Amino acid sequence: MRKISAVMTSMYYGLQRSYMIIASTVRAVLARQAYAMIAGIISITVGSAFWFLTFALTPTPFSEYIKAYGLPFTTATILLGFMIAALTGVNASMVICRKQMTGNFGFKKDTTTNACSVFTGTAVSGCPLCTMPILGIFGLGGSLAFFPLLGLEFKILAIIALLVSTYYTAKNVKITCKM
């Protein structure tokens, strides 16, 4: 029992230390006006695309959307969509910072993570039920019926992928750019 407790405590402090390092790197990058503007522009663009795909493109007015899907589902869809937008903006500004400071991207393993995160975030940026044609390409269209959150799981997976990508990107920026 003590070994398990020691391992859990060690993992907790390791995660906390990693979070502090990454958060300080993200703050250092976003403290520079150019990178903050890049993050803002990309976040607003992705957030606008999310809003447009979810609410403006559908024939159902926003009030009817709430009645059809419920307030908790609508709120979760909006919050997760804007979290994806914000994380995409931060991630992209950090990649651009790395490129401008060193002259190359320098990512080996992380390039796949960045591309996967951006694709996943973009693919699920709209209403989970409206992304069925995109999911059908991967053979996942009918699987939404089995998910308890009605497709919000894909948004959660996109956020996790963006957080992992941001972690590795920030780690790379901190090591290379000495932030």
C-alpha positions in Angstrom: 0.0 0.0 0.0 2.9 2.4 0.8 4.5 1.7 -2.6 1.3 2.6 -4.4 0.9 5.8 -2.4 4.6 6.7 -3.1 4.1 6.1 -6.8 0.9 8.1 -6.9 2.6 11.0 -5.0 5.6 10.9 -7.3 3.3 10.9 -10.4 1.3 13.8 -9.0 4.4 15.9 -8.4 5.8 15.0 -11.8 2.6 16.1 -13.5 2.5 19.3 -11.5 6.1 20.1 -12.3 5.5 19.4 -16.1 2.4 21.6 -16.0 4.3 24.5 -14.4 7.1 24.2 -17.0 4.7 24.1 -19.9 2.4 26.8 -18.5 5.4 29.1 -18.1 6.5 28.4 -21.7 3.0 29.1 -23.1 2.9 32.3 -21.1 6.3 33.4 -22.3 5.3 32.8 -25.9 1.9 34.5 -25.6 3.5 37.5 -23.8 5.0 38.5 -27.1 2.4 40.6 -28.9 2.9 39.0 -32.3 2.3 35.4 -31.1 -0.6 36.5 -28.9 -2.2 38.1 -32.0 -1.5 34.9 -34.1 -3.1 32.8 -31.3 -6.1 35.2 -31.1 -6.7 35.3 -34.9 -6.5 31.5 -35.3 -8.7 31.0 -32.2 -11.3 33.5 -33.5 -11.2 31.9 -37.0 -11.6 28.3 -35.7 -14.3 29.5 -33.1 -16.2 31.3 -35.9 -16.0 28.2 -38.1 -17.3 26.1 -35.2 -20.2 28.5 -34.6 -21.0 28.7 -38.3 -20.9 24.9 -38.8 -22.9 24.3 -35.6 -25.5 26.9 -35.6 -25.5 29.1 -38.7 -25.4 26.4 -41.3 -28.3 24.4 -39.8 -31.8 25.2 -40.7 -32.7 25.1 -37.0 -32.6 28.4 -35.1 -30.4 28.5 -32.0 -33.5 28.4 -29.7 -34.8 25.4 -31.5 -31.4 23.7 -31.2 -31.6 24.1 -27.5 -35.1 22.7 -27.4 -34.1 19.7 -29.6 -30.8 18.7 -27.8 -31.3 20.2 -24.4 -29.4 23.0 -22.6 -26.7 20.8 -21.1 -25.8 19.3 -24.5 -25.8 22.7 -26.2 -23.7 24.2 -23.4 -21.2 21.4 -23.5 -21.0 21.6 -27.3 -20.3 25.4 -27.2 -17.7 25.1 -24.4 -15.8 22.2 -25.9 -15.9 23.9 -29.3 -14.4 27.1 -28.0 -11.8 25.1 -26.0 -10.7 23.5 -29.2 -10.5 26.9 -30.9 -8.4 28.3 -28.1 -6.0 25.3 -27.9 -5.6 25.3 -31.7 -4.6 29.0 -31.6 -2.1 28.5 -28.8 -0.6 25.4 -30.4 -0.2 27.2 -33.8 1.4 30.3 -32.3 3.9 28.1 -30.5 4.8 26.3 -33.7 5.2 29.6 -35.5 7.3 30.9 -32.6 9.6 27.9 -32.9 9.9 28.3 -36.7 10.7 32.0 -36.4 13.3 31.6 -33.6 15.2 28.7 -35.1 14.5 28.9 -38.9 12.9 25.4 -39.0 10.2 23.5 -37.3 12.6 21.0 -35.8 9.8 18.6 -34.9 10.3 15.0 -35.5 7.8 13.0 -33.5 5.6 16.0 -32.7 4.7 16.9 -36.3 2.3 14.0 -36.5 0.7 15.0 -33.1 0.2 18.6 -34.3 -1.3 17.5 -37.6 -3.5 14.9 -35.9 -4.7 17.4 -33.3 -5.5 20.1 -35.8 -7.3 17.6 -38.1 -9.3 16.1 -35.2 -10.2 19.6 -33.8 -11.3 20.7 -37.2 -13.2 17.6 -38.0 -15.3 17.7 -34.9 -15.6 21.5 -34.7 -19.3 21.5 -35.7 -22.2 19.8 -34.1 -21.3 16.2 -33.2 -24.4 14.9 -35.0 -23.6 17.0 -38.1 -20.1 15.6 -38.5 -21.5 12.2 -39.4 -20.4 12.4 -43.0 -16.8 13.1 -41.9 -17.0 10.3 -39.4 -18.5 8.0 -42.1 -15.2 8.3 -44.0 -13.5 6.5 -41.1 -16.4 4.0 -40.6 -17.5 5.7 -37.4 -20.8 7.3 -38.5 -23.2 4.7 -37.0 -21.1 4.4 -33.8 -22.5 7.7 -32.4 -25.7 5.8 -31.4 -23.6 3.8 -28.9 -21.8 6.8 -27.3 -23.4 8.0 -24.0 -22.5 11.7 -24.7 -24.0 11.6 -28.3 -20.7 12.4 -30.0 -19.2 14.9 -27.6 -16.6 12.2 -27.0 -14.9 13.2 -30.2 -14.6 16.8 -29.0 -13.1 15.5 -25.8 -10.6 13.4 -27.7 -9.7 16.4 -29.9 -9.1 18.4 -26.7 -6.9 15.6 -25.3 -5.0 15.5 -28.6 -4.5 19.2 -28.6 -3.3 19.2 -25.0 -0.8 16.5 -25.8 0.3 18.4 -28.8 0.6 21.6 -26.9 2.7 19.8 -24.2 5.2 18.4 -26.7 5.3 21.7 -28.6 5.9 23.7 -25.5 8.6 21.3 -24.4 10.3 21.6 -27.7 10.0 25.4 -27.7 11.4 25.6 -24.2 14.4 23.4 -24.9 15.2 25.0 -28.3 14.4 28.6 -27.7 15.5 28.7 -24.0 12.2 30.3 -22.9 
